[in-house]
Amino acid sequence: ERSNMHNITMAAKHLLVTWEKMLWKFNSVKTRIEELSNLYASFNSEYENIIVSLTQIDVKVTNIKHLQEETDAQTTETKLKCLRDLHNELKYVINLFDAQDELGSSLIELLPDKSVMSEEVQNRIMEYHQLANNIKLTLDSLLDQTNYGHTEKAERDYAVQVDTLSPLSLTAKDAYLYQLRTAIAEAKSNLALLKSSISEINASNFMTSTQTISKASAACESSIELIKHLNALLTSECNCSEEEAMSSSIKQESDKYTLYLSEWHTKQQKLEELSNDDYLTCPLCTNRNWQQIDNDLWRLEQWLSMAEASQRSQHTQPSNDIDTLEDAIQDHREFLLDLDSHKSIIKSLNIVGEHLATHTLDTEKDCKT
């Protein structure tokens, strides 16, 4: 009976660890999606501001270009002043390009290669570059048409040379390298947290701190898997050398993770041996007072049998009759409410199960599980 109880508690503990890993991975993906969404929102907002500003300048330039009859009545000096003002406005907007291009580059590096969003970002960058270039060409042409003498040559020299701006071009290799550098930094941070968590655990907080190690270990495992995956992509798809793909750094972080796990298993075994000393004075263990966990297990088994039978009967698709559909919806709602009501049993089993797992005498079997 005690062996069966140990197997049950170890299985539950294993499921909890797996759940913690899945939860951490989900939160990690969620955080990255939120960061990507915020980055895209910032890029899109600034893009709209740039396009609006360039469009306003373009409208003014178009008015000057197509209303020559009205402007001819003005003096050459007035025309030149108007064109200089437009050049200054254009220059001010162009000064925003560097920050926007950098923001777009960061966004593209985080997006999958050749994805719809990545192409959209590149197209928008090209759009405002091209629009600014067209405006500059028109301004230069208008300046040439207004007796722009040699004394005014300097005005054109200081004008922003939009046509010399290099187009944004990012390869898959660049994107993978950026992601790899970010992932390695994240792995180092997670490994430092794991090392710190291991050093802080002692006999007094062992029972309450194992989940902290599980979370930190799951974070490290996910980071190590990611950097190995990116390294494989760089070497296989992008033909990078071992040095370019930072293989030595990846091996170093992977070896650290293996070392920390080994240290934790050794420390865990020693702490469990110390914890077993409490076995002789533990009322739950010495008196075999397992009635509560027996009752909880029986209730859970009975409900699981009922739930499985209920689920099997609901596999068939209900008819299109509205009453039948309403009955099916009500059945599912009641099932979910019943499921939620059994969470307290699971929590109770987790608490008692962790206690029994900590006080088990079969430490070798515990480690294997």
N, C-alpha and C positions, 0 to 999 in steps of 0.2 A: 504493500500500500504506500509506503514512504517513497519507494522508487518511482512508482507511478506519479505521485504528487510532485516529485522533483522533475520528472519529464514534462509534466504539464506546465509548471512554473517556468522552466527553461524555455519551452516553446513560446510561452507568452512573452517572456523577456526578449527573445529573438525577434518576435513580431514587433515589439515596441521599438527596438533598435532600428529595424527596417523602416518602420513608419517615420521615425525621427529623420532618417536619411532622406526619405522621399519628401518629407515636409521641407527640409532644408533646401533640397534641389528645387522644389516648387517655388519657394520664397526667393531663391537666387535668380531663377528665370523671371519671376515677377518683377524683381528689382531692376533687372537689366532691361526688361520691356518698358518699365516706367522711365528709366533714364533715357532710353532711345526715344520714347514718346515726347519727353520734355525737350530733348535736343532738337527733335524734328519741329516741334512747335516754335522754338526760338528761331530756328532757321527760317521757317515759313513766315513768321511775323516780320523778321528783318527783310526777307525777300520782298514782301508786299510793300514795305516802306520804301525800299530802293526803287522798285518798279513805279510806284506812285510818283516819287520825286523825279525820276527820269522822264516819265510821261509828261509831267508838268513842264519840264524844260523843253521836251520835244514839241509840245504845243506852242510854246513861245517862239521857238526856232521856226516852226512851220508858219506861224503868223508873219514873222519877218520875211520869210522866203516868198510867200505867196501874196503879200501885200506891198509889193515894191512901189506901187503908185503912191501909196500914202507915205511910205518912208522916204521916198525921193524928196518930199517937201521938207524933210528934216535935214539938218546939217550933217556932214560926214562925221564930225566929232560926236554928235549925239548917237549916230548909228554905232560908232566904235565903242562908245561907253556902254550901250545896250548889249553889244556882243561880248564885251569884256565881262560884264555882269553875269551873262549866261555861262561864260567859260568858268568863272569863279564858282557858280552854282554847280556846274558839272564836276569841277575839281573836288568840291566838298563831298559830293555823292561818291565819286570814285575813291576817295579816302576811306570809305566804308567797306570797300571791296575786300581788302586784305583780311579783316576780321571775319567777314561773311564767307570768304573762300576757305578760311581755316575751319570755320564751323561746319561748312559743307564737307570738307575733307574728313573731319572726325566722324561725321554722320555716315559717310560712305564706307569708311573703314569698319564700322560696326554692323553694316548691313551685308547680307549675302551677296556674293559677286553676281552681277547681271540681274539683280532683282528689279522688280517694277519700281520700288521706292528709290533704289539706288540710281536707276536711270532717270527718274523724275528729278532727283536732286541735281544730277549733272546737267540735265537739260535746263533747269532753272538758272544754274550758274552761267551756262553759256548764253542764256537769254538776256540777262542783264548786262553781260559783257558786250554782246553784240549790239544791244540797244544803245549803250553808251558810246560804242565805236561809231555807229551810224550818226549819232548826234554830233560827235566831234567832227566827222567828215563834212557834215552839212555846215557847221560853224566855220570851219576852215574855208570852205567854198564861199560863204558869205563875206568873210573877211577879205578874200581875194577880190571880190566884186566891189569893194568900197574904197578903192584907192588907198589900199593899205601900203603905205610907203615904207622905205627902208628904215625910217625912224621908229616905225611900229613893229619891226620884225621881232623884237624881243617879246612882244605880247604872245606871239605864236609859239616861241621857244618854251615859254613857261607853261603852256597849255598841257593838260594831262595827255600823255601818250597812251590812250586806251588800246590802240591797235598792237602795242608791244606786249600787252599782258599775255602771259603764257597760259594756254588752256589747261584746265585741270584734268590730269590723267592719272588714275590710280589703278594699279594692277592687283590681281588676286594675291600676289606675293606680298605687296605692301600691306594689304588688309590683314593677311594672316600674321605677318610679323608684328603689326600693331596689336592684334588680339593676343598674340603669344606673350609679348612684353607685359601687357596688362594682366594676363592670367598668371604669369610667373610672380608678379608683385603680389597678386591676391593669394597665391599658394604660400609665399613666404609669410604673409600676415597670418594665414590660417595655421601654419605650422608653429609659428611663435605662440599663438593662442593655445594650441594643443600642448606644447611643451610647458607653458605656464600652468595650464589646468592640471597636468599630471603632477607637477611639483607641489601644487597647493593641496592635493588630496592626502589625507592622513587617516588614522584609525578612527578619529572622532567624527569625521564628516564623510566617511567612505560610503555609507549606505545612501546618503542624500546627494552625493556628487557624481555618481556614475553616469547619470544622464548628461551631465556637462561634458564628460569625456566622449560620450557617444556622439553628441552634436558636433564637437570639435573634430572628432575623427571623420565623421561623414563629410564635413566641409573640406577637410584635407584630401580625402579620397576623391571627391568631385573635382577639386582643383588639379590634382595630379593627373586624373584621367583626361581633363581638358588640355593641359599642356602637352601631354603625350600625343593626343589626337592632332593638335595643331602642328606639332613637330613632324608627325607622319605625313600630314598634308603638304608641308613645305618641302620635305625631302622627296616625296613621291610625285606630286603634281607640279611643283614649282622648280624642281631640280636644284634645290638649295644644298649647299655643303653642310657638313655637320656643325661647322663654326657658325654659319649664317643662321641655321635653325636652332642655335643655342642648345645643342644636345648635351653638352657638359653641364650646363646649369640645370637642365631638366633632370639629369641623372643625379645631380647633387641634391635637389629637392626631394626626389623620389627616395633616395637613400636615407635622407633625414626622416621621412615619413615611416619607413620600415624600422629605423632605429627607435623612434619614439613609440611605435606600436609594441616593439619588443620590450622596451622599458616599462610600458604600461602593463603588459601582461605579467611581467615579473613582479611588479609592485602590487598588482591586483591579487596575484596568488598569495603573496605574503600577507596582505591585508585581510584576505578571506580566511587564512589560517588563524590570524589573530581574532577575527570575528567569531570563529568556531569555538573560541574559548568561552564565549558568552552562551554557548549552547546548553551547558550544564545548569545555568541559572535562569534560562528562558522558560517561563511558564507555558508558552505555546508549544515549545518543542518537547520539554520534558514530560508534560502531562498528556501529550498527544491530543491536545484540545483543538481538534480540527473540525468540530461540528459545523462551525459557521461556513468554512470554505466548502465543506461537503454539501451543505444546503445550497450555497450559491452555485456550485457546479451542477447540482441536480436541477435547479431552476433554469439554469442557462441551457443545459442539454435538452430539457423538456421544451423550452421555447424555440430552440434551434430546430428541433424535429417538427414542431408545429409550423414554424416559419418556412421550412423547406417544402412541406406539404402544401402550404398556402401558395408559395411561389410557383410550384409545379402546376397548380390549378389555374394560375393566371397567365400562363404562357400563350394560351390561345387568344387570338385577336377578337375583341368584342364586336358585336354587330353594330351597324350604323344607327340602331335605335337609340334615341336620346336617353331613354330611361336606363337602358343597359349601360350606356357610357357613364351616366351619372353614378350608377352602382359601382362600376369599376373604379372610378375616381375616388369614391368614398372608401372602397376597400383598400386602395393604395394609401390613402391618407391615414386610415386607422392603423395600417401596417407600419407606416413610418412613425406614428406616435408611439406604438407599442415598442418599436425598435429603440426609440429615444429613451423610453422608460427603463430599459435594461442597461443603460450606461453606468448607473450606480453599481450594478453587479460587477461590471468589468473593472471599475475603479477599485472596488473592494478586493477582487481577485488579484489585481496588480499589486496592491499594497501588501497583502498577505503573501502573495507569490514571491515578491522581492525579499520579504523577510525570510521565507523558507529557503530561497536560493542562496541568501547570504549565510544562513546557518547550516547549510547542507554539509555533510561530512564527505560527500563524494566530490572533492574538488577537481579531481582529474576529469571526471565526466562533465563537470560544469565547464571546464576550459574547452573541452572538445565541442560541447554544444554551442 
